[in-house]
């Protein structure tokens, strides 16, 4: 939940940042995605198979994806998120009606 709030906060502040701060943020997000692909984070990636149980993880990673410019790191994270079971993602939607 904290990661989701953090990415939302970053997204709203990015417009008021100086260009060098934006570059620094993007470098940090690039490193984050690279770290998530490391063997150490296999348990975390396995949590993506249960988005209903770990909705904030999925939402936070999608938020990071939206902040990244289209690049190799963007494609890496996009491919990872494509492996999230889409049927389970339906449960993350707010109820309508």
C-alpha positions, 0 to 999 in steps of 0.5 A: 500500500505504501508503494502504491501511495508513493508512486501516486505521489511521485506522479503528481509531483513530477510536473513541478520537478526540475529536469535533473530531478526527473532524470534522477527519478527515472534512473532510480526507477530503472534500477528498481526494475532491474532489482526486481528481476534479480533472483533475490526478488523471486518471492516478490515476483511470485506474489504477482501470481496472486493479485487479489492477495497482493493488489497494492504490489500490482498497482504500484508496479503498474504505477511505476510502468506509467512513469517510465519512458518507453525503453528497455526497462519499460518493456521488461516491466511490461512483460513481467506485468503481462504474466499477472493472471488477468482473471484475478485482475478483475477482482481488483476493479471497484464494484459498479452499481 
